[in-house]
Amino acid sequence: MAYDKSIRPPFAGLWKGMWATLKALFRRPPTVFYPEEKEIPVPRARGVISLDTEACTVCMLCARECPDWCIYIEGHKEEVPPSKPGGRPRTRAKLDRFDIDFALCMYCGICVEVCPFDALFWSPEYEYSEYSIADLLHPVERLTEWLDTVPEPPALESS
Amino acid sequence: MSFWATLGLQVVAVLAVMLGLALVTIYAELKISAHMQSRIGPYYAGGRWGWAQPLADGLKFLQKEDLVPRLADSTVYRLAPYVVIVAALAVWVVIPFGPSLVVRDLDLGAFYVLAVSSLSTLGVLMAGWASANKYSLIGGLRAAAQLIAYELPLLLAVLAVVVQAGTMSLSEIVAVQAEPWFVVAGVPISAPFIVKGQIIGFTIFMIAAIAELSRIPFDMPIAESELTMGYLTEYSGIRFTMFFLGEYASMVAMSAIAATLYLGGYALPGVPAATLNVVGPFVLLGKVALLVFLMIWFRWTWPRLREDQLQAMAWRWLIPLGLLNIVLAGIFKVVL
């Protein structure tokens, strides 16, 4: 007859629980003593969003897709003189303002996904808490600073 | 020194030692519970391992306002914590720490211990009644129901020990356990009652003692998820601290009773009788620490019983088992 696992000795659950807590008692707790000891986030952790201004075309897709409306973008068009004599002058968009309010951001990453020119990146940095909630609005300078902390993208798969 | 000066010194000494033990127990509970849940627990208070956390908590409680609800029966309300703490401390009068280290060796020691330790439930009932709060009242009444249900198995378990030892004096119960049981190759072997057939009695005693202390899995009187904090709901400041300390002091006291009755008290096989007045207290404290750890371990492992399950366990299982245990103890006493 096969051993029926549903039939257990009386109070088996109680002793199982006792064994579990005893084991946990002698296991090393996974606590990280944060200010003294830093937790190392996984490389693709969603810590903070950084911006590459060179790649940004002020297309506003990120601001429009943002569920929290926490991205503020302003820009204007400017005329670029022709690069060769006799050429046609071009217009290009110039970024005036790009702010992300991390007090509103819910770290969904939709802006990073929708950006058609790869101007937004996730950085695993997480230490940017502030005493005043208004300081969580990161202007373009701070967003660019985070760019240095962005990890290398994963290597392409070889076909 | 006059009688009163000696008495005063004794009282102060007992207070200091017992409240110190209660603080140590609170610290042990904090740390052990933390590690059982894969946490660190208190860490910064006091500089190392958070040893000062219970003291810091106590100081914090002392600074809080001592609230008395407007509709409360204020005399009873104010008196209740004292009853609880006195019950926890009075038990120590008869606990022997060594052959001559006992405050008063009463002939009715076992009876006195049970009578006094159940006083704390009276304090709980007073607190529940006087608070003028529905949660407190239900908590207090649950405590009373629990006391009535679990005092009986506790008593029956102790009765079996008394039958086996032939005395109610705690000192003599320890002495009986220290006597040689049998002799192997010329070496007398002694054994505590838990080895001499009182294992069922010890189990009943521990279950009933945890219920008397209303600790998880028998903490219906303060069940947080149903009764906020039960009879403690309205208490704050120093009175809450006294309940808290009293709870842990009675936990230590109950463990000391169990150690004395079942684990041989201050006596340890192999320790020569002449040194027991010095080594005895430490042996007893070691056994108490073991039992306290057991209680903490149960608390952080097992879920709370339902009220009807609690009552069923006492009346349908523990009391018949306790009666059976007495019969067995009697048979062994007569036959052997």
Interface residues (C-beta under 8 A of the other chain):
Chain A: L14 G17 M18 A20 T21 L22 A24 L25 F26 R27 P29 P30 T31 F33
Chain B: I32 A34 H35 M36 Q37 S38 R39 I40 Y43 W297 F298 W300 T301 W302
